Amino acid sequence: MELKSEIMVTEAAKSHLLKGGVGADGLRLIIKGGKGCGGNEYDFQPIKLADANQSDDFIKLNDTFNLYIDPADVLRLFGTRIDFIEDELGNRRIDIMNPNETGRCGCGKSVTF
C-alpha cells in the first residue's frame, strides 16, 4: 500500500536516496533491533523489485523507484519526516525525525522506541 502522508520524504532526501540506489529498483527502510546504545538503528538497503514483498508499504520516490517499508515498522515510523541536510560543519546526512522515538544515543545513530 502506498503511504502518501504517513511518512514524509523531502525533495532533498528523495534526490539523495535515488543516487544511493543506483542499480536497484528501490530501497528498503529497516529498523534494525539490537544496534547501538539506543537499541535500534535506521538502515536503507537497495533492493530489486523481485525482492519486494507484496505486503510491504511503500513511498514513491519517482515513477520507477520506491522506498519500501515492512508493515511491522510502519507504526513506529508513522509521522516521520526524512530529510537530507548539511549541518554548520558541512557534514551531509539523511536526517530522520521520528515523533515515535523515546530517546536517541549521544551520537544520534541509534534510537529507542
N, C-alpha and C positions, 0 to 999 in steps of 0.2 A: 504494500500500500504506500502511495506517495505521501510523504509528510510535507504539507505545504506551509504550515505556520508553527508547528510544534517545536521545530529546531530551525534556527535562522543561520544561514551561511552568507556572510558579506561577499560583495563582489571581489574584494581583495583576496579573501580566503578561497573563493572559487578559482580565481586565476592561479593562485599558488598550488592548490590541490590538483588542478588539471596538469600543471607542469610536473608534479610529483608522481603522477600516474601514467607517465609515458609508457606505451606498450601494453597497458592494461585497459580493461573496459570500464573499470570503476575502482573505487576504494571502499574498503570496509572499515568503519569506525568501531573499535572494540574497546570495552572497558576491561582491562586485564586485572584480575584479582591477585593478591599476594605479591604486589610490586611496591617497592619504595617504602618509606616510613609511614606514608599515609594509607598504604594497603591496596591502592588501586592506581592504575595509570591509563591514560587515553593512548590509543595506538591506531594509526592509519596503515592499512595493509592493501597493496594493489591486488586486484582480483580480476579474473576473466569472467565474462558473462556466464559461462557454463558453470562456474563455481558459486554463483549467487543462488541463494535458497529462495524458493517461491514464497516462503513465509517472511523473508526479510522486508523491512520497511526501507524506503529509500528517499533521497533528495536528488532531484535532477540538477546536475551542475552545468550541463549543456544538453544538446539534443541526443548525444550518444554516450555520455559519461555520467554515472550516478555515484552517490555516496550511500552505501548500504549499511544498514544498522540492524543488528539482531533484535527481534521483537522483545527479548528479555531485557535489553538495555534501554529500550525506548522510554520507559517510565523514569529511569534515572537521568535521562537526557532531556526530558520534557522542559521546554522553556530555555534551552541552551542557545547561546549565541557563539558561533565560531567565526573568528576574525583572523586576519594576518596583519601583524603590527610590527612597527620598528620603534624601539624604545630610544630614550635620550642618549644612549651609548652607541646607537647604530646597530644593535642586535635585532635580527628579524626572526619572527617565530609565529607559529599558529597559537592563537590565544583562545582558550575555551572558557567561557564564562557560564558556569552551570549553577543555577539557583538551588539545585538539589544537593550540592556538596555541603557537608557539615564541617569540613576542615581541609586544609592543604598543608603539606610539609613546608619547611622553610624555603626550599629552593623552588617550590611551585610545580614540581614534576609529578608528584603523587597526591592523591586526594582521598578523602574519606566520605562515605555516604552513611 
